[in-house]
Amino acid sequence: MHARYRDSRPVGSGLGLAIVHRLVRRLAGDISVAGTSPEGGASFTITLPSAPDASA
């Protein structure tokens, strides 16, 4: 599937990460990179606050 777009646009333009970053920030969370692999990938950690207790 990626080969289909190779000449028309770069694969992995990073738009998805930008959307996730904005969504996590709106939810008062944090996103960080945990490390990179030799193949060029990365591992991200998302932390969100706990929901308030609805029974209180």
Secondary structure, DSSP 8 states (H G I E B T S, - for coil): -HHHHTTTS-S--SHHHHHHHHHHHHTT-EEEEEEE-TTS-EEEEEE------TT-
